[in-house]
Amino acid sequence: MTKSAPEIATLCLDIEDATKRKIRTPYDFEFLSGAIWLRLHEHVSPTTLKRLWGYIGGIGRPRRTTLCIMAQFLGYTDWEDYVASLATRTEVESASFNGDGIHIGDLQQGDRVEVTWLPNRRCVFRYEGDAHFTVLEATNAKLHAGDTFNAACFLLNKPMYIDNLVRGNNPPTSYVAGSRNGLASVRKM
């Protein structure tokens, strides 16, 4: 199972819930490594945790031993017990979304779209047609001018999901902006 598997993403979220802490910085990974040691007397290095969370690159497949320790940290017998428990969860993780904003059906080739999100991010995209966009301007964002991507819509107060994000010769990736609070503004220029 690769580290991008939804089961592993859920494991990371569950650990953040259990520790009541977002694991985002080097200090957070040190903290979690220590918390695992205190609870289980098992060592998982901060570097291994960084790889699991995708904070740094590295091995694409976490070791079963690591996954078992992480599952035990949450009170499960082992990794398989944790994965089996996911099938019994009743939280809704899927839903349709709609809202005010811009859909690709509202755009003509060459139209420009400006979006902003917290804390101070701003981007301007040019619609190239066929759900494809080029980044023209990017302020305080991980997107860069010249990047290209696909998107279906830009909705107020909803995250901006983009796919096939390409920068230079790098392989395509996916990206989400405003994952917590959504887009603060959306306008056709």
SEKERO-833862 format. One line per field, with one value per residue: residue in three letters; x, y, z of N, C-alpha, C in turn; chain. Coordinates in steps of 0.02 Angstrom, whole numbers. Each point is the difference from the previous one (the first is absolute). Layout:
% SEKERO-833862
resn	Ala, ...
npx	X, ...
npy	Y, ...
npz	Z, ...
capx	X, ...
capy	Y, ...
capz	Z, ...
cpx	X, ...
cpy	Y, ...
cpz	Z, ...
chain	A, ...
***
This chain:
% SEKERO-833862
resn	Met, Thr, Lys, Ser, Ala, Pro, Glu, Ile, Ala, Thr, Leu, Cys, Leu, Asp, Ile, Glu, Asp, Ala, Thr, Lys, Arg, Lys, Ile, Arg, Thr, Pro, Tyr, Asp, Phe, Glu, Phe, Leu, Ser, Gly, Ala, Ile, Trp, Leu, Arg, Leu, His, Glu, His, Val, Ser, Pro, Thr, Thr, Leu, Lys, Arg, Leu, Trp, Gly, Tyr, Ile, Gly, Gly, Ile, Gly, Arg, Pro, Arg, Arg, Thr, Thr, Leu, Cys, Ile, Met, Ala, Gln, Phe, Leu, Gly, Tyr, Thr, Asp, Trp, Glu, Asp, Tyr, Val, Ala, Ser, Leu, Ala, Thr, Arg, Thr, Glu, Val, Glu, Ser, Ala, Ser, Phe, Asn, Gly, Asp, Gly, Ile, His, Ile, Gly, Asp, Leu, Gln, Gln, Gly, Asp, Arg, Val, Glu, Val, Thr, Trp, Leu, Pro, Asn, Arg, Arg, Cys, Val, Phe, Arg, Tyr, Glu, Gly, Asp, Ala, His, Phe, Thr, Val, Leu, Glu, Ala, Thr, Asn, Ala, Lys, Leu, His, Ala, Gly, Asp, Thr, Phe, Asn, Ala, Ala, Cys, Phe, Leu, Leu, Asn, Lys, Pro, Met, Tyr, Ile, Asp, Asn, Leu, Val, Arg, Gly, Asn, Asn, Pro, Pro, Thr, Ser, Tyr, Val, Ala, Gly, Ser, Arg, Asn, Gly, Leu, Ala, Ser, Val, Arg, Lys, Met
npx	42, -14, 45, -19, 0, -65, 16, 55, -33, -45, 49, 28, -59, -8, 63, -12, -56, 34, 46, -57, 34, 3, 17, 35, 30, 65, -17, -52, 45, 41, -51, -22, 61, 5, -57, 22, 59, -29, -40, 44, 46, -23, 54, -29, 49, 18, 56, -10, -15, 53, 29, -25, 13, 52, 27, 30, 38, -3, 7, -25, 30, -41, 43, -19, 62, 17, -35, 26, 58, -10, -21, 52, 31, -41, 31, 23, -18, -16, 39, -2, 7, 46, 27, -8, 23, 37, -11, 8, 40, -34, 60, -30, 32, -59, -1, -57, 27, -29, -5, 8, 10, 52, -41, 34, -62, 23, 50, 32, 27, 52, -57, 1, 25, -24, 41, -28, 46, -17, 48, 41, -34, 30, -43, 28, -54, 27, -62, 26, -56, -52, -24, 36, 46, 21, 47, -31, -31, 48, -38, 57, 2, -15, -53, 25, 16, -40, -19, -15, -67, -36, -58, -51, 21, -19, -11, -39, 44, 24, 33, 57, -33, 65, 1, 44, 20, 22, 62, 16, 54, -26, -8, -58, -32, -29, -46, -1, -39, 11, 38, 17, 10, 29, -25, 38, 27, -47, 37, -43, 60
npy	-58, 46, 48, -1, -62, -1, -64, 15, 34, -48, -45, 39, 5, -65, -3, 44, -34, -57, 33, 15, -20, 52, -49, 57, 7, 12, 52, 5, -13, 43, 43, -16, 4, 54, 22, -23, 26, 55, -5, -14, 42, 30, -9, 57, 3, 61, -24, -57, 35, 37, -59, -27, 58, -20, 12, -58, -4, -53, -51, -29, -52, 23, -15, -63, -9, 49, -27, -57, 30, 30, -58, -29, 52, -19, -54, -8, -62, 14, 6, -66, 1, 46, -31, -56, 40, 16, -64, 7, 45, 46, 31, 54, -29, -14, 52, 19, 43, 53, 54, 60, 19, -29, -22, -51, -20, 38, -36, 49, -32, 9, -20, 49, -40, 39, -34, 4, -14, -22, 32, -7, -51, 10, -21, 8, -29, -26, 4, -60, -16, -39, 42, 33, 13, 63, -7, 59, 2, 2, 18, -14, -30, -64, 26, -8, 61, -19, -15, -62, -2, -49, 30, -17, 25, 61, -27, 52, 7, -21, -55, 22, -47, -12, -20, -48, 19, 40, -10, 33, -36, 27, -59, -12, 45, -11, 47, 18, 53, 32, -51, 49, 57, -33, 15, 54, -1, 8, 19, 11, 6
npz	0, -46, 15, -64, 25, -13, 9, -33, -48, 4, -3, -45, -30, 8, -18, -49, -12, 3, -35, -31, -54, -39, -38, 7, 58, -9, 37, -43, -48, 28, 8, -61, -22, 39, -26, -58, 13, 23, -51, -49, 18, -54, -39, -18, -43, 17, -27, 31, 54, -14, -13, 55, 28, -37, 59, -7, -53, -36, 39, -54, 28, 47, 47, -4, 22, -41, -49, 20, 6, -58, -24, 28, -25, -49, 25, -61, -15, -62, -54, -5, 66, -7, -52, 35, 48, -52, -12, 66, -25, 34, 10, -21, -48, -26, -41, -29, -42, 22, -35, 26, -62, -28, -48, -25, 10, 51, -24, -31, -51, 41, 30, 45, 47, 48, 39, 60, 45, 59, 32, -53, -24, -59, -46, -59, -27, -55, -22, -10, 32, -6, 46, -45, 49, -7, 46, 4, 60, 45, 52, 33, -58, 6, -29, -62, -20, -49, 62, -18, -5, 25, -10, 40, 58, 17, 60, 17, 48, -58, 16, -26, -35, -10, -63, -13, 61, -48, 23, -55, 14, 56, 29, -31, 36, 58, 11, 64, -11, 57, 19, 41, -32, -49, -60, 11, -62, -46, -51, -49, -27
capx	-42, 41, -16, -55, -63, -47, 4, 56, -21, -47, 41, 34, -52, -21, 53, -5, -58, 17, 49, -28, 54, 17, 70, 19, 67, 49, -12, -59, 22, 38, -50, -36, 47, 4, -64, -3, 46, -29, -59, 10, 71, 22, 31, -12, 40, -33, 9, -51, -65, -2, -15, -69, -44, 15, 37, 60, -5, 35, -30, -71, -39, 21, 6, -57, 17, -15, -73, -26, 14, -45, -67, 1, -3, -71, -37, -16, 47, 51, -22, -58, -56, -17, -31, -66, -45, -21, -62, -59, -10, -62, 7, -10, 59, -16, -59, 3, 11, -18, 4, 14, 68, 7, 6, 31, -53, -10, 61, 21, 73, 33, -25, 44, -33, 40, -22, 40, -14, 36, -7, 11, 17, -36, 22, -39, 6, -31, -34, 26, -50, 0, 15, 73, 17, 70, 9, 31, 28, -6, 28, 1, -30, 46, -5, 46, -18, 22, -28, -63, -39, -71, -49, -69, -35, 30, -59, 11, -3, 16, 70, 12, 33, 26, 31, 49, 42, 65, 49, 60, 4, -21, -59, -62, -21, -63, 12, -60, 13, -55, -30, -37, -52, -24, 21, -29, -32, 5, -31, 21, 29
capy	58, 61, 49, 42, -37, 34, -28, 32, 69, -2, -14, 62, 44, -29, 13, 71, 6, -31, 41, 68, 42, -7, -20, 39, 29, -47, -9, -44, -69, -17, -10, -63, -55, -7, -24, -72, -33, 1, -43, -70, -18, -17, 59, 18, 61, 58, -3, -47, 34, 51, -34, -24, 58, 33, 62, -9, -57, -60, -65, 5, -50, -6, -69, -24, 10, 70, 8, -34, 42, 57, -25, -15, 65, 18, -49, -60, -55, 6, 36, -32, 16, 69, 3, -32, 46, 54, -21, 8, 71, 27, 70, 12, 30, 18, 42, 45, 68, 53, 64, 58, 0, -5, -67, 7, 16, 73, 31, -4, -4, 65, 34, -2, -11, 18, -31, 14, -42, 20, 64, 56, -31, 26, -25, 16, -55, 10, -61, -21, -43, -71, -6, 9, 68, 20, 49, 62, 35, -37, 37, -38, -66, -51, 1, 48, 22, -49, -66, -16, -48, -10, 11, 4, 57, 39, 17, 36, -37, -71, -7, -2, -62, 0, -63, 5, 60, -11, 54, -19, -71, -43, -40, 30, -14, 32, 53, 31, 64, 19, -63, 9, 51, 10, 61, 61, 38, -28, 47, 0, 66
capz	0, -4, 50, -24, 6, 44, 67, 34, 13, 56, 60, 20, 28, 64, 48, 17, 45, 65, 35, 0, -27, -71, -8, -58, 4, 27, 72, 8, -12, 61, 52, -12, 13, 73, 26, -16, 46, 68, 4, -21, 5, -68, -32, -70, -6, -30, -72, -24, 5, -52, -63, 3, -8, -63, 14, -41, -46, 22, -16, -16, 36, 71, 25, 39, 71, 16, 0, 59, 59, -3, 17, 72, 33, 2, 39, -39, 8, -52, -59, -30, 43, -14, -67, 5, 36, -45, -35, 43, 16, -29, -20, -71, -30, -68, -6, -56, 22, -46, 33, -42, -26, -72, -29, -65, -49, 1, -26, -71, -5, 9, 60, 58, 63, 58, 62, 60, 58, 60, 33, -45, -64, -57, -64, -60, -49, -66, -23, -65, -31, 17, 72, 9, 20, 9, 53, -24, 57, 64, 56, 63, -12, -24, -73, -30, -68, -50, 16, -32, 38, -17, 54, -24, 29, 54, 40, 62, 63, -12, -23, -72, -18, -68, -19, -54, 9, -32, 5, -38, -20, 56, -15, 24, 69, 20, 49, 29, 33, 43, 23, 63, -3, -68, -35, 31, -54, -67, -48, -70, -12
cpx	45, -22, -56, -68, -47, 1, 56, -16, -48, 37, 33, -51, -22, 53, -1, -59, 17, 49, -25, 52, 8, 75, 25, 73, 50, -11, -59, 20, 42, -48, -34, 46, 7, -65, -8, 45, -31, -59, 16, 71, 25, 28, -21, 34, -42, 5, -51, -69, -7, -15, -72, -49, 11, 36, 66, -12, 37, -37, -75, -44, 25, 4, -62, 12, -17, -76, -32, 11, -48, -72, -5, -2, -73, -43, -21, 54, 59, -30, -64, -64, -24, -37, -70, -49, -25, -66, -62, -13, -62, 6, -9, 62, -13, -63, 7, 12, -21, 3, 13, 72, -2, 9, 29, -51, -14, 57, 7, 76, 29, -25, 50, -42, 49, -29, 46, -20, 46, 70, 7, 19, -43, 29, -47, 16, -31, -31, 22, -51, 8, 23, 74, 14, 76, 2, 37, 35, -11, 36, -8, -31, 54, -4, 47, -26, 30, -24, -65, -36, -70, -42, -69, -36, 43, -58, 19, -9, 9, 73, 4, 40, 23, 38, 46, 39, 69, 42, 63, -3, -20, -61, -63, -17, -68, 15, -67, 22, -61, -34, -40, -59, -28, 26, -37, -34, 13, -31, 30, 24, -18
cpy	62, 51, 47, -35, 36, -27, 33, 73, 3, -14, 64, 49, -25, 13, 74, 12, -25, 43, 72, 50, -15, -15, 32, 23, -53, -12, -48, -73, -25, -16, -68, -60, -12, -27, -75, -38, -4, -49, -74, -26, -30, 63, 4, 68, 57, 0, -49, 32, 53, -31, -23, 57, 36, 66, -1, -60, -60, -61, 7, -48, -4, -73, -18, 11, 71, 10, -34, 42, 60, -21, -15, 65, 23, -51, -62, -53, 6, 38, -30, 13, 71, 6, -30, 47, 55, -17, 12, 73, 26, 73, 5, 36, 22, 42, 41, 70, 48, 65, 55, -3, -5, -73, 7, 15, 75, 36, -10, -5, 70, 39, -8, -5, 18, -35, 21, -50, 21, -32, 60, -24, 29, -30, 24, -55, 22, -67, -15, -42, -71, -12, 11, 74, 9, 52, 60, 37, -44, 40, -40, -69, -49, -8, 54, 20, -50, -71, -8, -53, -7, 13, 6, 62, 33, 27, 36, -46, -76, -4, 0, -63, 5, -65, 13, 65, -16, 63, -24, -72, -47, -41, 34, -21, 31, 49, 24, 64, 17, -60, 9, 48, 13, 64, 59, 43, -35, 52, -10, 70, 26
cpz	0, 52, -21, 5, 49, 72, 40, 14, 59, 66, 25, 32, 68, 54, 20, 47, 69, 40, 8, -24, -75, -5, -65, 0, 26, 75, 13, -9, 59, 57, -8, 12, 75, 30, -13, 49, 70, 6, -12, 13, -66, -31, -73, -9, -29, -76, -32, 1, -53, -68, -3, -13, -67, 9, -39, -46, 29, -22, -11, 39, 72, 20, 41, 75, 21, 3, 61, 63, 0, 18, 75, 41, 8, 38, -38, 10, -49, -59, -30, 42, -13, -67, 2, 34, -45, -36, 42, 18, -35, -20, -76, -27, -71, 0, -63, 27, -55, 38, -50, -23, -75, -19, -70, -55, -4, -37, -75, 0, 2, 60, 56, 63, 56, 61, 57, 54, 57, 2, -47, -70, -55, -64, -55, -50, -67, -21, -71, -39, 24, 73, 18, 13, 2, 55, -29, 55, 62, 54, 63, -6, -22, -76, -26, -69, -49, 14, -40, 40, -30, 61, -31, 26, 54, 41, 64, 60, -9, -20, -76, -15, -73, -12, -58, 3, -27, 7, -36, -23, 56, -19, 28, 71, 11, 55, 26, 35, 42, 30, 64, -7, -70, -30, 30, -53, -65, -47, -69, -16, -70
chain	A, A, A, A, A, A, A, A, A, A, A, A, A, A, A, A, A, A, A, A, A, A, A, A, A, A, A, A, A, A, A, A, A, A, A, A, A, A, A, A, A, A, A, A, A, A, A, A, A, A, A, A, A, A, A, A, A, A, A, A, A, A, A, A, A, A, A, A, A, A, A, A, A, A, A, A, A, A, A, A, A, A, A, A, A, A, A, A, A, A, A, A, A, A, A, A, A, A, A, A, A, A, A, A, A, A, A, A, A, A, A, A, A, A, A, A, A, A, A, A, A, A, A, A, A, A, A, A, A, A, A, A, A, A, A, A, A, A, A, A, A, A, A, A, A, A, A, A, A, A, A, A, A, A, A, A, A, A, A, A, A, A, A, A, A, A, A, A, A, A, A, A, A, A, A, A, A, A, A, A, A, A, A, A, A, A, A, A, A
***
